[in-house]
């Protein structure tokens, strides 16, 4: 009975871990995309300001 309870708890925990991993990877993707866009915008504005 006790071993079964531990096994069930482990399954729930692995499900939570996979949910957390997918959430975390999505956050990293969004962060990379936004930082990449910010770099492109910053370079464009820097080029425009340097041409003047």
C-alpha distance matrix in Angstrom:
0.0 3.8 5.5 5.2 6.3 8.8 10.0 10.7 12.4 14.4 15.6 16.9 18.5 20.2 21.5 22.9 24.4 26.2 27.5 28.8 30.3 32.2 33.3 34.5 36.3 38.0 39.2 40.6 42.4 44.0 45.0 46.6 48.4 49.7 50.8 52.5 54.4 55.3 56.8 58.8 60.2 61.0 62.9 64.8 65.8 66.8 69.0 70.6 71.4 72.7 75.0 76.7
3.8 0.0 3.8 5.4 5.1 6.4 8.8 10.0 10.6 12.5 14.5 15.6 16.5 18.5 20.3 21.2 22.4 24.6 26.0 26.9 28.5 30.6 31.6 32.5 34.5 36.4 37.3 38.5 40.6 42.2 42.9 44.6 46.6 47.8 48.7 50.5 52.5 53.2 54.6 56.8 58.1 58.8 60.7 62.7 63.7 64.5 66.8 68.5 69.1 70.4 72.8 74.5
5.5 3.8 0.0 3.8 5.4 5.1 6.3 8.7 9.9 10.6 12.5 14.5 15.2 16.6 18.7 20.0 20.8 22.7 24.6 25.5 26.7 28.9 30.3 31.0 32.7 34.8 35.9 36.9 38.8 40.7 41.4 42.8 44.9 46.4 47.1 48.8 50.9 51.8 53.0 55.1 56.6 57.3 59.0 61.1 62.3 63.0 65.1 67.0 67.7 68.8 71.2 73.1
5.2 5.4 3.8 0.0 3.8 5.4 5.1 6.2 8.6 9.8 10.7 12.6 14.2 15.4 16.8 18.6 19.9 21.4 23.0 24.4 25.7 27.4 28.9 30.1 31.6 33.4 34.8 36.0 37.7 39.4 40.5 42.0 43.8 45.3 46.3 47.9 49.8 50.9 52.3 54.2 55.7 56.6 58.3 60.2 61.4 62.4 64.4 66.1 67.0 68.2 70.5 72.3
6.3 5.1 5.4 3.8 0.0 3.8 5.4 5.2 6.1 8.6 10.0 10.7 12.3 14.3 15.6 16.6 18.3 20.2 21.4 22.5 24.3 26.1 27.1 28.3 30.2 31.9 33.0 34.4 36.3 37.7 38.7 40.4 42.3 43.5 44.6 46.4 48.2 49.1 50.6 52.6 53.9 54.7 56.7 58.6 59.6 60.6 62.8 64.4 65.1 66.5 68.8 70.5
8.8 6.4 5.1 5.4 3.8 0.0 3.8 5.5 5.0 6.1 8.7 10.0 10.4 12.2 14.3 15.2 16.1 18.4 20.0 20.7 22.1 24.4 25.5 26.2 28.1 30.1 31.1 32.2 34.3 35.9 36.7 38.2 40.3 41.6 42.4 44.2 46.2 47.0 48.3 50.5 51.9 52.6 54.4 56.4 57.5 58.3 60.5 62.3 62.9 64.1 66.6 68.3
10.0 8.8 6.3 5.1 5.4 3.8 0.0 3.8 5.4 5.1 6.3 8.8 9.8 10.6 12.5 14.3 15.1 16.7 18.6 19.8 20.9 22.8 24.4 25.4 26.8 28.8 30.2 31.2 32.9 34.8 35.8 37.1 39.0 40.6 41.5 43.0 45.1 46.2 47.4 49.3 50.9 51.8 53.4 55.4 56.7 57.5 59.5 61.4 62.2 63.4 65.6 67.5
10.7 10.0 8.7 6.2 5.2 5.5 3.8 0.0 3.8 5.4 5.1 6.4 8.6 10.0 10.8 12.5 14.2 15.6 16.9 18.5 20.0 21.5 22.8 24.3 25.9 27.5 28.9 30.3 31.9 33.5 34.7 36.3 37.9 39.3 40.6 42.1 43.9 45.1 46.6 48.4 49.8 50.8 52.6 54.4 55.6 56.6 58.7 60.3 61.2 62.5 64.7 66.5
12.4 10.6 9.9 8.6 6.1 5.0 5.4 3.8 0.0 3.8 5.5 5.2 6.2 8.7 10.0 10.6 12.2 14.4 15.4 16.4 18.2 20.2 21.0 22.2 24.2 25.9 26.8 28.3 30.2 31.6 32.6 34.3 36.2 37.4 38.4 40.3 42.1 42.9 44.5 46.5 47.8 48.6 50.5 52.4 53.4 54.4 56.6 58.2 59.0 60.3 62.7 64.3
14.4 12.5 10.6 9.8 8.6 6.1 5.1 5.4 3.8 0.0 3.8 5.5 5.0 6.1 8.6 9.8 10.3 12.3 14.2 15.0 16.1 18.4 19.7 20.5 22.1 24.2 25.3 26.4 28.3 30.1 30.9 32.3 34.3 35.8 36.7 38.3 40.3 41.3 42.6 44.6 46.1 46.9 48.6 50.6 51.8 52.6 54.7 56.5 57.3 58.5 60.8 62.6
15.6 14.5 12.5 10.7 10.0 8.7 6.3 5.1 5.5 3.8 0.0 3.8 5.4 5.2 6.3 8.7 9.8 10.7 12.5 14.2 15.3 16.8 18.5 19.8 21.1 22.8 24.4 25.6 27.1 28.9 30.2 31.5 33.2 34.8 36.0 37.4 39.2 40.5 41.9 43.6 45.2 46.2 47.9 49.7 51.0 52.0 54.0 55.7 56.7 57.9 60.1 61.9
16.9 15.6 14.5 12.6 10.7 10.0 8.8 6.4 5.2 5.5 3.8 0.0 3.8 5.5 5.1 6.3 8.6 10.0 10.7 12.3 14.2 15.6 16.6 18.2 20.0 21.3 22.6 24.3 25.9 27.3 28.6 30.3 31.8 33.1 34.5 36.1 37.8 38.9 40.5 42.3 43.6 44.7 46.6 48.2 49.4 50.5 52.6 54.1 55.0 56.5 58.7 60.3
18.5 16.5 15.2 14.2 12.3 10.4 9.8 8.6 6.2 5.0 5.4 3.8 0.0 3.8 5.4 5.0 6.1 8.7 9.8 10.3 12.1 14.3 15.1 16.0 18.1 19.9 20.8 22.1 24.1 25.6 26.5 28.2 30.1 31.3 32.3 34.1 36.0 36.9 38.3 40.4 41.7 42.5 44.4 46.3 47.4 48.3 50.5 52.1 52.9 54.2 56.5 58.2
20.2 18.5 16.6 15.4 14.3 12.2 10.6 10.0 8.7 6.1 5.2 5.5 3.8 0.0 3.8 5.4 4.9 6.2 8.6 9.7 10.3 12.3 14.1 14.9 16.2 18.3 19.7 20.7 22.3 24.3 25.3 26.6 28.4 30.1 31.1 32.5 34.5 35.7 36.9 38.8 40.4 41.3 42.9 44.8 46.2 47.1 49.0 50.8 51.8 52.9 55.1 57.0
21.5 20.3 18.7 16.8 15.6 14.3 12.5 10.8 10.0 8.6 6.3 5.1 5.4 3.8 0.0 3.8 5.4 5.2 6.3 8.6 9.9 10.8 12.4 14.1 15.4 16.7 18.5 20.0 21.2 22.8 24.4 25.8 27.2 28.8 30.2 31.6 33.2 34.6 36.2 37.8 39.2 40.4 42.2 43.8 45.1 46.3 48.2 49.7 50.8 52.2 54.3 56.1
22.9 21.2 20.0 18.6 16.6 15.2 14.3 12.5 10.6 9.8 8.7 6.3 5.0 5.4 3.8 0.0 3.8 5.5 5.1 6.1 8.5 10.0 10.5 12.0 14.1 15.4 16.4 18.2 19.9 21.1 22.3 24.2 25.8 26.9 28.3 30.1 31.6 32.6 34.3 36.2 37.4 38.4 40.4 42.1 43.1 44.3 46.4 47.9 48.8 50.3 52.5 54.1
24.4 22.4 20.8 19.9 18.3 16.1 15.1 14.2 12.2 10.3 9.8 8.6 6.1 4.9 5.4 3.8 0.0 3.8 5.4 5.0 6.0 8.6 9.8 10.2 12.1 14.1 15.1 16.2 18.2 19.9 20.7 22.2 24.2 25.5 26.5 28.1 30.1 31.1 32.4 34.4 35.9 36.7 38.5 40.4 41.6 42.5 44.6 46.3 47.1 48.4 50.6 52.4
26.2 24.6 22.7 21.4 20.2 18.4 16.7 15.6 14.4 12.3 10.7 10.0 8.7 6.2 5.2 5.5 3.8 0.0 3.8 5.4 5.0 6.2 8.5 9.7 10.4 12.3 14.1 15.2 16.4 18.4 19.8 20.9 22.5 24.3 25.5 26.7 28.6 30.0 31.3 32.9 34.6 35.7 37.3 39.0 40.4 41.5 43.3 45.0 46.2 47.4 49.4 51.4
27.5 26.0 24.6 23.0 21.4 20.0 18.6 16.9 15.4 14.2 12.5 10.7 9.8 8.6 6.3 5.1 5.4 3.8 0.0 3.8 5.5 5.3 6.2 8.5 10.0 10.7 12.4 14.3 15.5 16.7 18.4 20.1 21.3 22.7 24.3 25.8 27.2 28.5 30.3 31.9 33.1 34.4 36.3 37.8 39.0 40.3 42.3 43.7 44.8 46.3 48.3 50.0
28.8 26.9 25.5 24.4 22.5 20.7 19.8 18.5 16.4 15.0 14.2 12.3 10.3 9.7 8.6 6.1 5.0 5.4 3.8 0.0 3.8 5.5 5.0 6.0 8.5 9.8 10.5 12.2 14.2 15.3 16.3 18.2 19.9 21.0 22.2 24.1 25.7 26.6 28.3 30.2 31.4 32.4 34.3 36.1 37.1 38.3 40.4 41.9 42.8 44.2 46.4 48.1
30.3 28.5 26.7 25.7 24.3 22.1 20.9 20.0 18.2 16.1 15.3 14.2 12.1 10.3 9.9 8.5 6.0 5.0 5.5 3.8 0.0 3.8 5.4 5.0 6.0 8.5 9.8 10.4 12.2 14.2 15.1 16.3 18.2 19.9 20.8 22.2 24.2 25.4 26.6 28.5 30.1 31.0 32.7 34.5 35.9 36.8 38.7 40.5 41.5 42.7 44.8 46.7
32.2 30.6 28.9 27.4 26.1 24.4 22.8 21.5 20.2 18.4 16.8 15.6 14.3 12.3 10.8 10.0 8.6 6.2 5.3 5.5 3.8 0.0 3.8 5.4 5.1 6.1 8.6 9.8 10.5 12.3 14.1 15.3 16.5 18.3 19.8 20.9 22.6 24.2 25.6 27.1 28.6 30.0 31.6 33.1 34.6 35.8 37.5 39.1 40.4 41.7 43.6 45.5
33.3 31.6 30.3 28.9 27.1 25.5 24.4 22.8 21.0 19.7 18.5 16.6 15.1 14.1 12.4 10.5 9.8 8.5 6.2 5.0 5.4 3.8 0.0 3.8 5.6 5.2 6.3 8.8 10.0 10.7 12.3 14.4 15.5 16.6 18.3 20.0 21.3 22.5 24.3 26.0 27.0 28.3 30.3 31.8 32.9 34.3 36.3 37.6 38.7 40.3 42.3 43.9
34.5 32.5 31.0 30.1 28.3 26.2 25.4 24.3 22.2 20.5 19.8 18.2 16.0 14.9 14.1 12.0 10.2 9.7 8.5 6.0 5.0 5.4 3.8 0.0 3.8 5.4 5.1 6.3 8.7 9.9 10.5 12.3 14.3 15.4 16.3 18.2 20.0 20.9 22.4 24.4 25.7 26.5 28.4 30.3 31.4 32.4 34.5 36.1 37.0 38.3 40.5 42.3
36.3 34.5 32.7 31.6 30.2 28.1 26.8 25.9 24.2 22.1 21.1 20.0 18.1 16.2 15.4 14.1 12.1 10.4 10.0 8.5 6.0 5.1 5.6 3.8 0.0 3.8 5.4 5.0 6.2 8.6 9.7 10.5 12.3 14.2 15.2 16.3 18.3 19.7 20.9 22.6 24.3 25.4 26.9 28.6 30.1 31.1 32.9 34.7 35.8 37.0 39.0 41.0
38.0 36.4 34.8 33.4 31.9 30.1 28.8 27.5 25.9 24.2 22.8 21.3 19.9 18.3 16.7 15.4 14.1 12.3 10.7 9.8 8.5 6.1 5.2 5.4 3.8 0.0 3.8 5.4 5.1 6.2 8.5 9.9 10.6 12.2 14.1 15.3 16.6 18.2 19.9 21.2 22.5 24.1 25.8 27.1 28.5 30.0 31.7 33.1 34.4 35.9 37.7 39.5
39.2 37.3 35.9 34.8 33.0 31.1 30.2 28.9 26.8 25.3 24.4 22.6 20.8 19.7 18.5 16.4 15.1 14.1 12.4 10.5 9.8 8.6 6.3 5.1 5.4 3.8 0.0 3.8 5.5 5.2 6.1 8.6 9.9 10.6 12.0 14.1 15.4 16.2 18.2 20.0 21.0 22.1 24.2 25.7 26.7 28.0 30.1 31.5 32.4 34.0 36.1 37.7
40.6 38.5 36.9 36.0 34.4 32.2 31.2 30.3 28.3 26.4 25.6 24.3 22.1 20.7 20.0 18.2 16.2 15.2 14.3 12.2 10.4 9.8 8.8 6.3 5.0 5.4 3.8 0.0 3.8 5.5 5.0 6.1 8.6 9.9 10.4 12.0 14.1 15.1 16.2 18.3 19.8 20.6 22.3 24.2 25.5 26.4 28.4 30.2 31.1 32.3 34.5 36.3
42.4 40.6 38.8 37.7 36.3 34.3 32.9 31.9 30.2 28.3 27.1 25.9 24.1 22.3 21.2 19.9 18.2 16.4 15.5 14.2 12.2 10.5 10.0 8.7 6.2 5.1 5.5 3.8 0.0 3.8 5.4 5.2 6.1 8.6 9.9 10.5 12.3 14.1 15.3 16.6 18.3 19.8 21.1 22.7 24.3 25.5 27.1 28.8 30.1 31.4 33.2 35.2
44.0 42.2 40.7 39.4 37.7 35.9 34.8 33.5 31.6 30.1 28.9 27.3 25.6 24.3 22.8 21.1 19.9 18.4 16.7 15.3 14.2 12.3 10.7 9.9 8.6 6.2 5.2 5.5 3.8 0.0 3.8 5.5 5.1 6.1 8.5 9.8 10.6 12.1 14.2 15.4 16.4 18.0 19.9 21.1 22.4 24.0 25.8 27.0 28.3 29.9 31.7 33.4
45.0 42.9 41.4 40.5 38.7 36.7 35.8 34.7 32.6 30.9 30.2 28.6 26.5 25.3 24.4 22.3 20.7 19.8 18.4 16.3 15.1 14.1 12.3 10.5 9.7 8.5 6.1 5.0 5.4 3.8 0.0 3.8 5.5 5.2 6.0 8.4 9.9 10.4 12.1 14.2 15.3 16.1 18.2 19.9 20.9 22.0 24.2 25.7 26.5 28.0 30.1 31.8
46.6 44.6 42.8 42.0 40.4 38.2 37.1 36.3 34.3 32.3 31.5 30.3 28.2 26.6 25.8 24.2 22.2 20.9 20.1 18.2 16.3 15.3 14.4 12.3 10.5 9.9 8.6 6.1 5.2 5.5 3.8 0.0 3.8 5.6 5.2 6.0 8.5 9.8 10.4 12.3 14.2 15.1 16.4 18.3 19.9 20.7 22.5 24.3 25.5 26.5 28.6 30.6
48.4 46.6 44.9 43.8 42.3 40.3 39.0 37.9 36.2 34.3 33.2 31.8 30.1 28.4 27.2 25.8 24.2 22.5 21.3 19.9 18.2 16.5 15.5 14.3 12.3 10.6 9.9 8.6 6.1 5.1 5.5 3.8 0.0 3.8 5.6 5.1 6.2 8.6 9.9 10.7 12.3 14.1 15.5 16.6 18.4 19.8 21.2 22.7 24.3 25.6 27.3 29.3
49.7 47.8 46.4 45.3 43.5 41.6 40.6 39.3 37.4 35.8 34.8 33.1 31.3 30.1 28.8 26.9 25.5 24.3 22.7 21.0 19.9 18.3 16.6 15.4 14.2 12.2 10.6 9.9 8.6 6.1 5.2 5.6 3.8 0.0 3.8 5.4 5.1 6.1 8.6 9.9 10.5 12.0 14.2 15.3 16.3 18.0 19.9 21.0 22.2 23.9 25.8 27.4
50.8 48.7 47.1 46.3 44.6 42.4 41.5 40.6 38.4 36.7 36.0 34.5 32.3 31.1 30.2 28.3 26.5 25.5 24.3 22.2 20.8 19.8 18.3 16.3 15.2 14.1 12.0 10.4 9.9 8.5 6.0 5.2 5.6 3.8 0.0 3.8 5.4 4.9 6.2 8.7 9.8 10.3 12.2 14.2 15.2 16.1 18.2 19.9 20.7 22.0 24.2 26.0
52.5 50.5 48.8 47.9 46.4 44.2 43.0 42.1 40.3 38.3 37.4 36.1 34.1 32.5 31.6 30.1 28.1 26.7 25.8 24.1 22.2 20.9 20.0 18.2 16.3 15.3 14.1 12.0 10.5 9.8 8.4 6.0 5.1 5.4 3.8 0.0 3.8 5.4 5.1 6.3 8.7 9.8 10.7 12.5 14.4 15.2 16.6 18.6 20.0 20.9 22.8 24.9
54.4 52.5 50.9 49.8 48.2 46.2 45.1 43.9 42.1 40.3 39.2 37.8 36.0 34.5 33.2 31.6 30.1 28.6 27.2 25.7 24.2 22.6 21.3 20.0 18.3 16.6 15.4 14.1 12.3 10.6 9.9 8.5 6.2 5.1 5.4 3.8 0.0 3.8 5.4 5.1 6.2 8.5 9.9 10.6 12.3 14.0 15.4 16.6 18.3 19.8 21.3 23.2
55.3 53.2 51.8 50.9 49.1 47.0 46.2 45.1 42.9 41.3 40.5 38.9 36.9 35.7 34.6 32.6 31.1 30.0 28.5 26.6 25.4 24.2 22.5 20.9 19.7 18.2 16.2 15.1 14.1 12.1 10.4 9.8 8.6 6.1 4.9 5.4 3.8 0.0 3.8 5.5 5.1 6.0 8.5 9.9 10.5 12.0 14.2 15.3 16.2 17.9 20.0 21.5
56.8 54.6 53.0 52.3 50.6 48.3 47.4 46.6 44.5 42.6 41.9 40.5 38.3 36.9 36.2 34.3 32.4 31.3 30.3 28.3 26.6 25.6 24.3 22.4 20.9 19.9 18.2 16.2 15.3 14.2 12.1 10.4 9.9 8.6 6.2 5.1 5.4 3.8 0.0 3.8 5.5 5.0 6.1 8.6 9.9 10.3 12.2 14.2 15.2 16.1 18.2 20.3
58.8 56.8 55.1 54.2 52.6 50.5 49.3 48.4 46.5 44.6 43.6 42.3 40.4 38.8 37.8 36.2 34.4 32.9 31.9 30.2 28.5 27.1 26.0 24.4 22.6 21.2 20.0 18.3 16.6 15.4 14.2 12.3 10.7 9.9 8.7 6.3 5.1 5.5 3.8 0.0 3.8 5.5 5.2 6.2 8.7 9.8 10.6 12.4 14.2 15.2 16.6 18.9
60.2 58.1 56.6 55.7 53.9 51.9 50.9 49.8 47.8 46.1 45.2 43.6 41.7 40.4 39.2 37.4 35.9 34.6 33.1 31.4 30.1 28.6 27.0 25.7 24.3 22.5 21.0 19.8 18.3 16.4 15.3 14.2 12.3 10.5 9.8 8.7 6.2 5.1 5.5 3.8 0.0 3.8 5.5 5.1 6.2 8.5 9.9 10.6 12.2 14.1 15.5 17.1
61.0 58.8 57.3 56.6 54.7 52.6 51.8 50.8 48.6 46.9 46.2 44.7 42.5 41.3 40.4 38.4 36.7 35.7 34.4 32.4 31.0 30.0 28.3 26.5 25.4 24.1 22.1 20.6 19.8 18.0 16.1 15.1 14.1 12.0 10.3 9.8 8.5 6.0 5.0 5.5 3.8 0.0 3.8 5.5 5.2 6.0 8.6 9.9 10.5 12.0 14.2 15.7
62.9 60.7 59.0 58.3 56.7 54.4 53.4 52.6 50.5 48.6 47.9 46.6 44.4 42.9 42.2 40.4 38.5 37.3 36.3 34.3 32.7 31.6 30.3 28.4 26.9 25.8 24.2 22.3 21.1 19.9 18.2 16.4 15.5 14.2 12.2 10.7 9.9 8.5 6.1 5.2 5.5 3.8 0.0 3.8 5.5 5.0 6.1 8.6 9.8 10.3 12.2 14.5
64.8 62.7 61.1 60.2 58.6 56.4 55.4 54.4 52.4 50.6 49.7 48.2 46.3 44.8 43.8 42.1 40.4 39.0 37.8 36.1 34.5 33.1 31.8 30.3 28.6 27.1 25.7 24.2 22.7 21.1 19.9 18.3 16.6 15.3 14.2 12.5 10.6 9.9 8.6 6.2 5.1 5.5 3.8 0.0 3.8 5.4 5.2 6.2 8.6 9.9 10.7 12.9
65.8 63.7 62.3 61.4 59.6 57.5 56.7 55.6 53.4 51.8 51.0 49.4 47.4 46.2 45.1 43.1 41.6 40.4 39.0 37.1 35.9 34.6 32.9 31.4 30.1 28.5 26.7 25.5 24.3 22.4 20.9 19.9 18.4 16.3 15.2 14.4 12.3 10.5 9.9 8.7 6.2 5.2 5.5 3.8 0.0 3.8 5.5 5.1 6.1 8.5 10.0 11.1
66.8 64.5 63.0 62.4 60.6 58.3 57.5 56.6 54.4 52.6 52.0 50.5 48.3 47.1 46.3 44.3 42.5 41.5 40.3 38.3 36.8 35.8 34.3 32.4 31.1 30.0 28.0 26.4 25.5 24.0 22.0 20.7 19.8 18.0 16.1 15.2 14.0 12.0 10.3 9.8 8.5 6.0 5.0 5.4 3.8 0.0 3.8 5.5 5.1 6.0 8.6 10.2
69.0 66.8 65.1 64.4 62.8 60.5 59.5 58.7 56.6 54.7 54.0 52.6 50.5 49.0 48.2 46.4 44.6 43.3 42.3 40.4 38.7 37.5 36.3 34.5 32.9 31.7 30.1 28.4 27.1 25.8 24.2 22.5 21.2 19.9 18.2 16.6 15.4 14.2 12.2 10.6 9.9 8.6 6.1 5.2 5.5 3.8 0.0 3.8 5.5 5.1 6.1 8.9
70.6 68.5 67.0 66.1 64.4 62.3 61.4 60.3 58.2 56.5 55.7 54.1 52.1 50.8 49.7 47.9 46.3 45.0 43.7 41.9 40.5 39.1 37.6 36.1 34.7 33.1 31.5 30.2 28.8 27.0 25.7 24.3 22.7 21.0 19.9 18.6 16.6 15.3 14.2 12.4 10.6 9.9 8.6 6.2 5.1 5.5 3.8 0.0 3.8 5.5 5.3 6.7
71.4 69.1 67.7 67.0 65.1 62.9 62.2 61.2 59.0 57.3 56.7 55.0 52.9 51.8 50.8 48.8 47.1 46.2 44.8 42.8 41.5 40.4 38.7 37.0 35.8 34.4 32.4 31.1 30.1 28.3 26.5 25.5 24.3 22.2 20.7 20.0 18.3 16.2 15.2 14.2 12.2 10.5 9.8 8.6 6.1 5.1 5.5 3.8 0.0 3.8 5.5 5.4
72.7 70.4 68.8 68.2 66.5 64.1 63.4 62.5 60.3 58.5 57.9 56.5 54.2 52.9 52.2 50.3 48.4 47.4 46.3 44.2 42.7 41.7 40.3 38.3 37.0 35.9 34.0 32.3 31.4 29.9 28.0 26.5 25.6 23.9 22.0 20.9 19.8 17.9 16.1 15.2 14.1 12.0 10.3 9.9 8.5 6.0 5.1 5.5 3.8 0.0 3.8 5.4
75.0 72.8 71.2 70.5 68.8 66.6 65.6 64.7 62.7 60.8 60.1 58.7 56.5 55.1 54.3 52.5 50.6 49.4 48.3 46.4 44.8 43.6 42.3 40.5 39.0 37.7 36.1 34.5 33.2 31.7 30.1 28.6 27.3 25.8 24.2 22.8 21.3 20.0 18.2 16.6 15.5 14.2 12.2 10.7 10.0 8.6 6.1 5.3 5.5 3.8 0.0 3.8
76.7 74.5 73.1 72.3 70.5 68.3 67.5 66.5 64.3 62.6 61.9 60.3 58.2 57.0 56.1 54.1 52.4 51.4 50.0 48.1 46.7 45.5 43.9 42.3 41.0 39.5 37.7 36.3 35.2 33.4 31.8 30.6 29.3 27.4 26.0 24.9 23.2 21.5 20.3 18.9 17.1 15.7 14.5 12.9 11.1 10.2 8.9 6.7 5.4 5.4 3.8 0.0
